[in-house]
Amino acid sequence: MLAKHSVVPGALLLDSDEWSFYLHHRTPHLNTHPLDFKNIGGKMQELIELAKKALANSYSPYSNFRVASAVKTKSGKTYTGVNIENSSYGLTICAERVAVSKAVSEGDRDIETVVVYTDTDEPTPPCGACRQFIAEFNREANIIIAWRKGVKQVNLKDLLPLAFTGEKLGKT
């Protein structure tokens, strides 16, 4: 429904039932049908292996929750990153943002695929800040969530359907 009294003309306002329905049907179900490690190959497997190898460099002395990421750009180059915690918790940076930042700082902004790897029994998708950060460089990036027991592949648009983009600022 279109909002009659919205501050933003033409804004779509959803009531709680409509919002729940929207989220249920737009949010990928991460715990269903993971891909088997044995059935994936090629570039996806290589990226996962890069992230697994990088995991040893995670600096997570406070949470002991290690996360690693590997990013592939359209140029074909790859970059890795790990979570880096800080005793001032707000200064902690996630693995995905480290890997994307490494690519961007090298002038390689066309992010194609982002792997998030944790050595846990359950999938750990990118946090909201990482989703928004990745969206800055590709709203439709391929996100691979890998953990001890499986792999799940999703599109960033499904994880962050209402991303804030440069278009909102008049920039494209």
Buried (B, 14 or more C-beta within 10 A) or exposed (E): EEEEEEEEEEEEEEEEEEEEEBEEEEEBEBEEEBBEEEEBEEEBBBBBBBBBEBBEBBEBEEEEEBBBBBBBBEEEEBBBBBBBBEEEEEEBBBBBBBBBBBBBEEEBBBBBBBBBBBBEEEBBBBBEEBBBBBBBBBBEBBBBBBBEEBBBBBEBBEBBEEBEEEEEEEEE
